[in-house]
Amino acid sequence: MTLEEQFEKASKDVHTLTERPSNEVLLNLYSLHKQASIGDVHGDEPGMFDFIAKAKYNAWATKKGLTKEQAMQLYVDLVGTLLN
């Protein structure tokens, strides 16, 4: 199975988790998925009163510089640990 296929499978499998991960893990999942799908963060940083959007933006910004393949592999690995 190619890395892209593993990533797509992990993207679907993450929705089958029986327990909700912590907010920190959710932000990590979100940021890795965005980095793998879109690349480095872009656009204006959300205002300080939009807490959720700002947290997501900042989490994604921490992944800046990761290649698509690196982000995909980290995402696949993280989802794998959550499913076990």
C-alpha positions in Angstrom: 0.0 0.0 0.0 1.4 3.4 -1.0 1.9 6.2 1.6 -1.0 8.1 -0.1 -3.3 5.1 0.3 -2.2 4.6 4.0 -3.0 8.3 4.5 -6.4 8.1 3.0 -7.2 5.0 5.0 -6.0 6.7 8.2 -8.1 9.8 7.4 -11.2 7.5 7.3 -10.1 5.3 10.2 -9.7 8.2 12.5 -13.5 8.7 12.4 -14.0 5.2 13.9 -12.2 6.0 17.2 -14.4 5.0 20.2 -12.9 7.6 22.5 -12.4 11.3 21.7 -8.7 12.2 21.8 -7.5 15.1 23.9 -7.5 18.6 22.4 -3.7 18.4 22.0 -4.0 15.2 20.0 -6.9 16.6 17.9 -4.8 19.7 17.1 -1.9 17.5 16.1 -4.1 15.4 13.8 -5.6 18.5 12.3 -2.2 20.2 11.7 -0.6 17.1 10.2 -3.6 16.5 7.9 -3.5 20.1 6.7 0.3 20.0 6.2 0.0 16.8 4.2 -3.0 18.0 2.2 -2.1 21.7 1.6 1.4 22.4 2.7 2.8 25.2 4.9 0.3 27.4 6.7 -0.8 30.4 4.8 -3.3 33.2 5.2 -3.7 35.7 8.0 -3.5 34.6 11.6 -7.0 34.6 13.2 -7.7 37.3 15.8 -7.0 36.6 19.4 -10.7 36.2 20.3 -11.2 33.4 17.8 -9.7 30.9 20.1 -10.4 27.7 18.1 -9.3 29.1 14.8 -6.2 30.6 16.4 -5.3 27.3 18.1 -5.7 25.4 14.7 -3.6 28.0 12.9 -0.8 27.9 15.4 -0.8 24.1 15.5 -0.5 24.0 11.7 2.2 26.7 11.8 4.3 24.3 14.0 4.4 21.9 11.1 5.9 24.4 8.7 8.7 22.9 6.6 7.5 19.3 6.9 7.2 17.7 3.5 3.9 16.2 2.3 5.4 12.8 2.8 6.7 13.4 6.3 3.4 14.9 7.4 1.5 11.9 5.9 3.7 9.4 7.6 3.4 11.2 11.0 -0.4 11.3 10.5 -0.6 7.6 9.6 1.6 6.7 12.6 -0.4 8.8 15.0 -3.7 7.4 13.9 -2.2 3.9 14.2 -1.3 4.5 17.8 -4.8 5.9 18.6 -6.5 2.8 17.0 -4.4 0.3 19.1 
